[in-house]
């Protein structure tokens, strides 16, 4: 029941009942609503400005946790990168050295990813820089790990084939000690037998009677078998694989053909005096990846330490070569 209101009439000196119109009541109600709404809006604005809502508190907590996780992930990535660098150094300087394989070039290990928009989906967020940097680190690590994995697979295959590699690498003298007259000349600067001028002698000369057997110094395939009256004369080249080739020159006869497989110790021909030679002997060369190197380093299967030292001493003399 609504409250009845009275007003004092000064003319009649009495209280009279106040009759309220509907419009006045409506105005009063609207004023209450407006004032209340205004106070409610101010309260809500202050509340959401100064204080976080429960949902905002949850989101902020999750955001802080994600930021912390990214930082932890970056630290772990740095640790993994250090371990990977150590593994890469071992791979290049130990494993591949053992099996005489070339190290992986840095430009391959450090190669980046193409595409300028690779990380565009990570842009526009509060922590875009952190997310992008973390993703870049993980991408780089994943690629380097893939390359390292393939490298270790390659090294593992080489380890399985080590016996084949050791059988292929030149490791004996091409002429038996019992048939040698002497080692005429070794690798290095020597006097040319015809022109009498100093010239790089790219192999070793083994003096032996004509017809002395010549042995292949490692397993391989005959890549060249040629008769000639010039230069190396009648000669044979063997491809041993693993970057190695050997050459046998100034031969009398060849008993092998191109494409024929040979094994270490197998006879491939006989000592002669063909080509630019001034006496019966075998000119022997070892070529590794296209570079002629000193054969003296490849007789470890044939000679005792004392014999090896003697061979080095004789082959180092600056005497005249036979070719």
VEXDOLUM-696536 format. One line per 3 residues: for each residue y, x, z of C-alpha. Coordinates in Angstrom, 3 decimals, decimal comma. Example, Ala and Ser with C-alpha at 12.3 -4.5 7.8 and 13.67 -1.06 7.14 Angstrom:
-4,500:12,300:7,800  -1,060:13,670:7,140
***
This chain:
0,000:0,000:0,000  3,346:1,422:-1,045  5,967:2,085:1,589
8,810:-0,507:1,819  12,270:1,050:1,911  15,527:-0,447:3,261
19,193:0,399:2,692  22,159:-0,366:5,078  24,804:-2,649:3,580
28,224:-1,883:5,062  29,650:-5,139:3,842  27,168:-7,344:5,580
26,477:-4,931:8,329  22,767:-5,397:7,841  19,712:-3,708:6,371
18,578:-4,971:3,035  15,260:-4,358:1,306  15,520:-1,802:-1,507
13,957:-2,964:-4,674  12,766:0,075:-6,847  12,698:-0,288:-10,569
9,715:0,855:-12,575  11,823:3,333:-14,569  13,019:5,035:-11,402
9,438:5,352:-10,191  8,401:6,845:-13,501  11,241:9,387:-13,410
10,276:10,397:-9,907  6,632:10,874:-10,923  7,589:12,942:-13,918
9,856:15,130:-11,805  6,998:15,796:-9,412  4,681:16,624:-12,305
7,185:18,954:-13,959  7,982:20,814:-10,740  4,304:21,115:-9,890
3,423:22,290:-13,374  6,199:24,872:-13,256  5,015:26,248:-9,937
1,406:26,285:-11,203  2,387:28,205:-14,340  4,341:30,755:-12,322
1,429:31,170:-9,927  -1,126:31,609:-12,715  1,089:34,101:-14,581
1,606:36,178:-11,460  -2,082:36,002:-10,632  -3,275:37,237:-14,057
-0,533:39,872:-14,234  -1,009:41,403:-10,828  -4,657:40,634:-10,148
-7,702:40,986:-12,462  -9,903:38,042:-13,105  -13,615:38,405:-12,272
-14,403:38,734:-15,998  -11,734:41,417:-16,457  -13,113:43,293:-13,455
-16,588:43,291:-15,027  -15,255:44,454:-18,407  -13,174:47,228:-16,849
-16,156:48,417:-14,817  -18,325:48,433:-17,953  -15,602:50,300:-19,856
-15,411:52,961:-17,154  -19,180:53,326:-17,159  -19,259:53,705:-20,957
-16,513:56,334:-20,837  -18,462:58,250:-18,194  -21,636:57,991:-20,274
-19,835:59,366:-23,329  -18,554:62,314:-21,301  -22,044:62,994:-19,911
-23,450:62,718:-23,427  -20,903:65,242:-24,695  -21,870:67,684:-21,933
-25,562:67,306:-22,725  -24,817:67,746:-26,418  -23,071:71,022:-25,625
-26,144:72,187:-23,700  -28,456:71,191:-26,554  -26,180:73,002:-29,023
-26,462:76,215:-26,971  -30,257:75,977:-26,916  -30,270:75,299:-30,657
-28,072:78,340:-31,351  -30,512:80,505:-29,387  -33,429:79,059:-31,351
-31,602:79,689:-34,642  -30,982:83,323:-33,677  -34,641:83,786:-32,785
-35,637:82,166:-36,063  -33,422:84,442:-38,170  -33,793:87,699:-36,226
-37,376:87,545:-34,945  -39,648:85,012:-36,618  -38,359:85,514:-40,149
-38,124:89,288:-39,716  -41,792:89,431:-38,721  -42,782:87,643:-41,923
-40,118:89,372:-44,043  -38,358:86,128:-44,937  -34,638:85,831:-45,556
-32,585:84,206:-42,756  -31,099:80,781:-43,421  -27,446:81,185:-44,570
-24,809:79,975:-42,100  -23,196:77,791:-44,758  -26,424:75,769:-44,870
-26,848:75,576:-41,087  -23,189:74,645:-40,520  -22,798:72,287:-43,484
-20,989:69,076:-42,591  -21,338:65,518:-43,798  -19,518:64,160:-46,823
-17,326:61,086:-46,942  -13,916:60,604:-45,336  -14,752:57,062:-44,165
-18,000:57,951:-42,419  -16,552:57,049:-39,007  -14,152:54,255:-40,004
-16,143:51,670:-38,007  -15,273:53,565:-34,820  -11,528:53,393:-35,371
-9,140:50,937:-33,719  -10,615:51,004:-30,207  -9,173:52,319:-26,951
-11,589:55,258:-26,908  -11,985:55,740:-30,667  -11,286:59,481:-30,483
-13,985:60,010:-27,845  -16,545:57,885:-29,695  -15,817:59,561:-33,031
-16,047:63,080:-31,609  -19,315:62,294:-29,835  -20,790:60,785:-32,997
-19,737:63,845:-35,034  -21,422:66,176:-32,538  -24,632:64,133:-32,608
-24,612:64,021:-36,421  -24,169:67,790:-36,620  -26,916:68,422:-34,071
-29,302:66,064:-35,848  -28,774:67,866:-39,162  -29,152:71,315:-37,620
-32,291:70,209:-35,794  -33,711:68,911:-39,070  -32,987:72,226:-40,820
-34,476:74,167:-37,900  -37,559:71,950:-37,911  -38,104:72,648:-41,617
-37,571:76,360:-41,013  -40,182:76,420:-38,252  -42,580:74,553:-40,552
-41,998:77,309:-43,113  -42,547:80,049:-40,517  -45,700:78,258:-39,332
-47,024:78,198:-42,898  -46,261:81,902:-43,215  -48,108:82,557:-39,966
-51,156:80,702:-41,299  -50,953:82,745:-44,484  -50,258:86,029:-42,701
-53,660:87,453:-43,627  -52,940:86,679:-47,273  -49,501:88,280:-46,989
-50,859:91,413:-45,325  -53,505:91,709:-48,035  -50,847:91,401:-50,731
-48,264:93,871:-49,432  -48,833:97,400:-50,864  -50,505:99,417:-48,104
-52,618:102,244:-49,613  -52,198:105,174:-51,992  -52,827:104,381:-55,643
-54,980:107,526:-55,945  -57,634:108,681:-53,503  -56,840:111,790:-51,475
-59,974:113,527:-52,709  -58,733:113,285:-56,309  -55,182:114,453:-55,600
-54,110:117,897:-56,738  -50,767:117,468:-54,999  -47,828:115,132:-54,547
-45,539:116,373:-57,276  -42,348:114,561:-56,338  -41,102:111,901:-53,973
-38,415:109,219:-53,948  -34,811:110,409:-54,238  -32,578:112,731:-56,245
-34,799:115,024:-58,325  -34,577:117,289:-61,390  -35,551:115,548:-64,622
-38,510:117,407:-66,238  -37,034:117,254:-69,742  -33,252:117,221:-69,362
-33,211:119,475:-66,254  -30,468:117,392:-64,659  -30,458:115,644:-61,304
-31,493:112,017:-61,472  -32,642:109,377:-59,026  -36,427:109,414:-58,959
-37,354:105,819:-58,147  -40,983:106,378:-57,199  -43,597:108,998:-56,288
-45,588:111,288:-58,598  -49,247:111,911:-57,768  -50,717:114,860:-59,691
-54,378:114,359:-60,570  -56,759:115,222:-63,450  -56,762:112,963:-66,492
-59,174:110,110:-66,124  -58,770:109,862:-62,320  -59,098:106,270:-61,164
-55,933:104,384:-60,216  -56,216:101,654:-57,572  -54,048:98,620:-56,990
-52,375:98,951:-53,604  -52,411:95,255:-52,698  -53,700:91,897:-53,885
-51,752:90,410:-56,747  -51,535:89,315:-60,368  -50,979:91,589:-63,370
-47,504:90,681:-64,688  -47,264:93,495:-67,259  -49,858:95,687:-68,982
-48,328:97,701:-71,784  -49,159:100,649:-74,018  -46,125:102,749:-74,997
-45,214:106,267:-76,119  -41,823:106,202:-74,383  -40,465:106,020:-70,871
-43,187:104,890:-68,502  -45,765:105,234:-71,277  -48,888:103,188:-70,710
-48,153:101,268:-67,554  -49,060:98,268:-65,391  -46,877:96,066:-63,158
-48,465:93,924:-60,436  -46,801:90,931:-58,825  -47,997:90,813:-55,211
-45,922:87,795:-54,209  -43,655:87,737:-51,136  -41,032:89,573:-53,230
-43,190:92,679:-53,899  -44,075:94,342:-57,214  -45,700:97,714:-57,894
-45,581:99,815:-61,062  -48,165:102,350:-62,250  -46,931:104,570:-65,111
-48,041:107,308:-67,546  -51,616:106,025:-67,529  -54,299:107,090:-70,001
-56,097:103,755:-70,263  -55,583:100,267:-68,850  -58,545:98,096:-67,911
-56,618:94,986:-66,887  -54,740:92,259:-68,751  -51,682:90,112:-68,050
-52,470:87,206:-65,709  -55,550:88,868:-64,230  -55,919:88,646:-60,444
-56,678:91,940:-58,693  -57,481:92,925:-55,125  -56,428:95,958:-53,120
-58,558:98,965:-54,028  -59,577:97,600:-57,440  -59,400:100,091:-60,363
-56,748:99,103:-62,913  -56,702:102,212:-65,112  -56,814:105,987:-65,241
-54,395:108,892:-64,823  -52,885:110,129:-68,076  -49,881:111,874:-69,588
-48,271:109,137:-71,707  -44,587:108,433:-72,224  -41,945:110,882:-70,952
-44,363:112,921:-68,884  -44,886:116,694:-68,836  -48,265:116,727:-67,115
-51,139:114,496:-66,028  -49,992:112,399:-63,104  -49,330:108,871:-61,880
-45,780:107,684:-61,376  -45,899:104,929:-58,734  -43,102:102,558:-57,699
-42,685:99,812:-55,105  -40,115:97,100:-55,890  -39,011:94,575:-53,274
-36,939:91,636:-54,475  -35,824:93,578:-57,522  -34,857:96,747:-55,617
-36,902:99,936:-55,946  -37,703:101,341:-52,508  -39,435:104,443:-51,186
-43,246:104,067:-51,518  -43,745:106,520:-48,647  -43,372:103,589:-46,246
-46,474:101,835:-47,601  -49,400:104,200:-46,991  -50,150:103,214:-43,392
-53,672:101,978:-44,227  -54,705:105,314:-45,744  -53,201:108,113:-43,690
-53,471:109,329:-40,126  -50,171:110,008:-38,320  -50,543:113,726:-39,082
-51,277:113,113:-42,758  -48,401:110,680:-42,962  -45,948:113,223:-41,530
-47,217:115,802:-44,004  -46,822:113,360:-46,880  -43,205:112,675:-45,872
-42,462:116,397:-45,675  -43,933:117,138:-49,111  -42,408:114,133:-50,873
-38,943:114,930:-49,501  -38,728:118,306:-51,217  -36,083:118,444:-53,937
-38,500:119,701:-56,600  -38,856:118,680:-60,216  -40,276:115,290:-61,011
-42,982:114,855:-63,640  -41,217:112,023:-65,448
***
